[in-house]
């Protein structure tokens, strides 16, 4: 059973690397929209949050009218909990928009913090993967040496 767990343990660093890649892509898409997106004003249609102990979430619904007459509506755009106070109670928000991008809308007042959260999660996931990989390698090495000593 110990041997099985030692083998399965290699899955954890792989999962953490996939998570790190995902967070790196989120940070990259946020930055790309921020840098190359067109400035616009978004009308806040709805803000919804709950701060219960078992469920914590925050969403904002936005409608952005671009200079060319195009309208982009985003419903239930997820917000990090620590940033709710920056958008709660506002009628409109300055945003950057890049139609068709993975991250089409970036809220100006949230961007620096939102990007930092994604970049930090990338770093933490990558560090966790390296630490877990090192631990799995040493444990498997120890089991191999122990197995050789018994034979």
Phi, psi and omega in degrees: 000320180298320179296320178298315179296320179297324179287318181291334181302335179294343180288326184300312178298326179296316178297318179294325177293318177299317177298319179298317178298317179300314181291327175296319178294320177300312180298318180295316179294321176300312181295319181296317178293321179298316183284319188252356181284158178271138179292142178203172175249133180251136175273129178278114180275324183199146173230127183229132176210156172219142184233039177286161181295325184272335181220124177230122178205162176212135180225150174228140174256127183235148170232125182243125175257117182277165183300327181280004180094353179286144178240131176244127177243129176240121178255144178053049174285115186292141179236140173297140184303322183291350184251002182303318185297337181285341183238347182296132176084001180268145178275327182217157182224141172285132182225168169243136185234136175224089183304135178087351180283164177299322175243092187288323185235132174234127179278123185306312185288345180258343189305307183302315180291320180296317179295319180296321177298312180296317179294322178294318178295325174300309182297318180294318179295318180294317177297316177300320179297316180295317179295316180293320178298317178297315178298317179296319180297313180294322180293315178296323177296316178299317180295321177296316180294321179294321179294321178293322180293327181287326182284000000 
